[in-house]
Amino acid sequence: MRTKILVMTAVLVLASAATGLAVGGEIGAGTEPSVSFAATWDVSPSFAVVTSFGAVFWRGVQTGSSTLPSTSYTVGVEARYEIRFLASAVRPYLGLGALAQTGSEGMSAVLSSTVGAQVRMLRNIYLFGEGSALLPVLDASSWYWRFKLGIGFRF
């Protein structure tokens, strides 16, 4: 399963490198606690497609009267619209996406909406922070928030 996910991510990264304005990557850490790796593809100056792979650690699985820690994995895609200001180092963005999440509970589909900002440190390197509302498709009442900080680069 992990090999298939990594191969699919590599194919998306290589395909996006062949077309589009720019490609890049992001590495982030979130509140669940989680880590994620993302490939970005700038389709236009303000629109990007982001594919991601992440791991969420210590998510609890209820077994009888005890909760066991478990790790789950996510693969996702997001459409991101950046709001660009002339000569500004800060670029806010909005995103909508979908994730496939798998772990000891099984597989689930999750919809996400994201609000974030990139702060350009160097010409091609930036820091970012974002907050996301995540909505499980089959259990809409158990939506939750996620915050993430990280570093990214563009080619």
FENSUL-V711136 format. One line per field, one symbol per residue. phi: phi as a letter, one per 30 degrees, with the letter a starting at -180 (. if undefined). Layout:
phi = ???
This chain:
phi = .dddddddddddddddddbjdababbbbbbdddabbbbccbddbdcbbcbcbbbbcchddcdbicbccdbcbbbbbbbcbcccccdhcdcbdbbbbabbccbaddjcbcbcbbbbabccdcbecbbcbbbbbccbdddbddcdacbcbbabbbbc
